[in-house]
C-alpha cells in the first residue's frame, strides 16, 4: 500500500513539475552598435520584452543572445524593441530619428536597406 501511495505521489509531482516548467529557447542575431553604452541600451531594450529572461550583446561580434519563453515572447518583438532605441538588427532598421538621437560614440556605420 505504501508503495502505491509513493508511486501515485511521484507521478503527481512529475505532472505538476512539467506543468510549472516553462519552455526556454535561446536565439542569436546581429544588432549594430559600437560601445558599452550601446550594449547597455540594446540589452535593456531586449529585456523589456515580457518573456525575455536574458539578453547579452557582444560588442566585438555585434551578436546578441536572447533567452526567452516562446509562449510569451516573439523574437520579432525583441527586434522591434531594439530598433525602437536606435539600433538596426539583421532584418529591421531603426528610424532615422532614433538613430540620430544616439550619442556620437554609438553611431555605427549603417547598412543600406535592400
C-alpha positions, 0 to 999 in steps of 0.5 A, a space after each residue: 500500500 505504501 508503495 502505491 501511495 509513493 508511486 501515485 505521489 511521484 507521478 503527481 509531482 512529475 505532472 505538476 513539475 512539467 506543468 510549472 516548467 516553462 519552455 526556454 529557447 535561446 536565439 542569436 542575431 546581429 544588432 549594430 552598435 559600437 560601445 558599452 553604452 550601446 550594449 547597455 541600451 540594446 540589452 535593456 531594450 531586449 529585456 523589456 520584452 515580457 518573456 525575455 529572461 536574458 539578453 547579452 550583446 557582444 560588442 566585438 561580434 555585434 551578436 546578441 543572445 536572447 533567452 526567452 519563453 516562446 509562449 510569451 515572447 516573439 523574437 520579432 518583438 525583441 527586434 522591434 524593441 531594439 530598433 525602437 532605441 536606435 539600433 538596426 538588427 539583421 532584418 529591421 532598421 531603426 528610424 532615422 530619428 532614433 538613430 540620430 538621437 544616439 550619442 556620437 560614440 554609438 553611431 555605427 556605420 549603417 547598412 543600406 536597406 535592400 
